[in-house]
Amino acid sequence: MSGNNEKSVPQLLISDLKFEKKSLAKLMFSPDQENHPSKAPVKYGELIVLGYNGSLPNGDRGRRKSRFALFKRPKANGVKPSTVHIACTPQAAKAISNKDQHSISYTLSRAQTVVVEYTHDSNTDMFQIGRSTESPIDFVVTDTVPGSQSNSDTQSVQSTISRFACRIICERNPPFTARIYAAGFDSSKNIFLGEKAAKWKTSDGQMDGLTTNGVLVMHPRNGFTEDSKPGVWREISVCGNVFSLRETRSAQQRGKMVENETNQLQDGSLIDLCGATLLWRTAEGLSRTPTVKHLEALRQEINAARPQCPVGFNTLAFPSMKRKDVVDEKQPWVYLNCGHVHGYHNWGNKEERDGKDRECPMCRSVGPYVPLWLGCEAGFYVDAGPPTHAFSPCGHVCSEKTTAYWSQIPLPHGTHTFHAACPFCAHQLAGEQGYIRLIFQGPLD
């Protein structure tokens, strides 16, 4: 097997396939965009947890799933601040915070607590996100462990996600603006900021504060499209004000207030809860995003081109989306340093290399050798392009623009570091770019 073989082999780049544009165009748009029954509930948008390729490892159940749709509620449940009380003792504060009324308590000292009562707002709907399974939480989110295949992998980790992490308030009338706020109301309809939490009085005499590990938000520039660029991470306060980041996640000192930015979510906004990161997609944005049907059509197109293993000459095929965790015997594998796609084989497996690095039979470059998986979570795609590139080192395959976008995004990790990660499995990206172009071999006949 010499490196010169490369010249005589018909190479196949997925971008060369003549995709059936018309048939794919029909599949592009979400089913709920195609027919608008008059009684269909209004969808504000969806939250998608990074690190899951279409569903949680043990399946989506109830309020615990990999994506959560926010629909207009039959009856408004939003709240807005009303009366401010200054109580001299915590007992007095408890008396003020009525269980039937939403309130936020700010403990300034043992001698003083400020309680801000919230009243019903008939123009908005409220959705709460957090680790707690109590009834006020609409979307239960647990810590994401990169590449974990089952929930048992995640149980031993001490969670850093707040039980009542944040709330999203959506306007019930067009344009259905969604805004995010740190902290959620508990079962007694209270948000309690203790003595140690960062809190302060604002210039207009109101109170505001930050939660222990904070709620960070990043709005992409140019929306969530193939022209998207990463924005700047900010911290959102309990009252929805925007601040630069603290020195570390739970530092007592707040960042500087950013006057010209808002807590309004945009298509593609990322929300980090310190342990899990969520992507916000608006209903309009989702209508322009490829559907699972479209991704399935792309999978069938690749398989129909009958790519082959240049060593075993066996035909390769991406397994169906339902079998996205089990390595199939026809599964394509890739050498991550060069992008040459093969079937699984033992060629070039030198024991002294610890079994991790392999030598590509096509070009002799040495590097990791991993199975390829299709990215099945359509909400992460910035365009509907063919699956020509793979993230490194995990081997999740999607469009070139999608790999390029996510490889530029610094995602919060731990209390003060950031790194780019694959949106489908949350593995930290490696290599110069974090992704690679795939080179398939076409059939020899």
Buried (B, 14 or more C-beta within 10 A) or exposed (E): EEEEEBEEBEBBBBBEBEBEEEEBEEBBBBEBBEEEEEEEEBBBBBBBBBBBBBBBBEEBEEBBBBBBBBBBBEEBBBBEBBEBBBBEEBEBBBEBBBEEBBBBBBBBEEEBBBBBBBEEBEEBBBBBBBBBEEEBBBBBBBBBBBBBEEBEEBEEEEBBBBEBBBBBBBBBEEEBBBBBBBBBBBEBBBBBBEEEBBBEEEEEEEBBBBBBBBBBBBBBEEBBBBEBEBBEBBBBBBBBBBBBBBEEBBBEEBBEBBEEBBBBBBBBBBBBBBBBBBBBBBBEBBBBBBBBBBBBBBBEBBBEBBBBBBBEEBBBBBBBBEEBEEEBEBBBBBBBBBBBBBBBBEEBEEEEEEEEBBBBBBBEBBBBBBBBBBBBBBBBBBBBBBBBBBBBBBBBBBBBBBBBBBBEBEBBBEBEEBEBBBBBBBBBBBBEBBBBBBBBBBEEE
